[in-house]
Amino acid sequence: MNDFDRVAEKVDKKIRFYRNLMSYVLVNAFLAIINFLFTPEFWWVLFPVFFWGIGVVIDFFKAFLFADAFGDDYRERKIAEEMEKMKL
């Protein structure tokens, strides 16, 4: 994989995160309004907020924190590290 493909993959992950975040905020705001208007005694909206939120957090980690940690070249880096260790 060349440098352009790696950068394009990082950008795609960031775009995916921002789209998912925007959908998360808009849909859950709409659901919260519906919940407040029709069933204010039971906050069922917390279930999609929580479970969809887990997915948003995972996308954030993939896009920003662990973008290079386990990429395509991870295996090659680990092999090179082990080879260096064996040379002592």
C-alpha positions as CSV (number, residue, x, y, z in Angstrom):
1,M,0.0,0.0,0.0
2,N,1.5,3.3,-1.0
3,D,1.4,6.6,1.0
4,F,-1.5,8.0,-0.9
5,D,-3.7,5.0,-0.1
6,R,-2.8,5.2,3.6
7,V,-3.7,8.9,3.7
8,A,-6.9,8.3,1.8
9,E,-7.9,5.6,4.2
10,K,-7.2,7.9,7.2
11,V,-9.3,10.6,5.6
12,D,-12.1,8.1,4.9
13,K,-12.2,7.0,8.5
14,K,-12.4,10.7,9.7
15,I,-15.2,11.4,7.2
16,R,-17.1,8.3,8.4
17,F,-16.7,9.4,12.0
18,Y,-18.0,12.9,11.3
19,R,-21.0,11.6,9.3
20,N,-21.8,9.1,12.1
21,L,-21.5,11.9,14.7
22,M,-23.8,14.2,12.8
23,S,-26.4,11.5,12.3
24,Y,-26.1,10.5,16.0
25,V,-26.8,14.1,17.2
26,L,-29.6,14.8,14.7
27,V,-31.5,11.5,15.1
28,N,-31.1,11.4,18.9
29,A,-32.2,15.0,19.2
30,F,-35.3,14.2,17.2
31,L,-36.0,11.0,19.3
32,A,-35.5,13.0,22.5
33,I,-38.1,15.5,21.4
34,I,-40.5,12.7,20.5
35,N,-39.8,11.0,23.9
36,F,-40.4,14.3,25.8
37,L,-43.7,15.0,24.0
38,F,-45.3,11.6,24.1
39,T,-43.8,9.6,26.9
40,P,-42.0,11.9,29.4
41,E,-42.4,9.4,32.2
42,F,-40.1,6.9,30.6
43,W,-36.8,8.0,29.0
44,W,-36.5,5.2,26.4
45,V,-34.4,7.6,24.3
46,L,-31.4,6.8,26.5
47,F,-31.1,3.3,25.0
48,P,-30.3,4.4,21.4
49,V,-28.2,7.3,22.8
50,F,-26.1,4.8,24.8
51,F,-25.8,2.0,22.3
52,W,-25.3,4.1,19.2
53,G,-22.9,6.2,21.3
54,I,-20.7,3.1,21.7
55,G,-20.4,2.9,17.9
56,V,-19.6,6.6,17.7
57,V,-16.8,6.3,20.3
58,I,-15.4,3.2,18.4
59,D,-15.4,5.2,15.2
60,F,-13.6,8.1,17.0
61,F,-10.9,5.7,18.3
62,K,-10.4,4.2,14.8
63,A,-10.2,7.6,13.1
64,F,-8.1,9.5,15.6
65,L,-6.4,7.5,18.3
66,F,-5.6,4.1,16.8
67,A,-5.4,5.1,13.1
68,D,-1.9,3.8,12.7
69,A,-1.6,1.3,15.5
70,F,-3.0,-1.7,13.7
71,G,-2.9,-0.7,10.1
72,D,-1.8,-2.8,7.1
73,D,1.8,-2.3,7.9
74,Y,1.5,-3.4,11.5
75,R,2.5,-7.0,10.7
76,E,5.6,-5.8,8.8
77,R,6.6,-3.5,11.6
78,K,6.3,-6.3,14.2
79,I,8.3,-8.7,12.0
80,A,11.1,-6.1,11.7
81,E,11.1,-5.6,15.4
82,E,11.4,-9.3,16.1
83,M,14.2,-9.6,13.6
84,E,16.1,-6.8,15.4
85,K,15.6,-8.6,18.7
86,M,17.0,-11.8,17.3
87,K,20.2,-10.1,16.1
88,L,21.0,-9.1,19.7
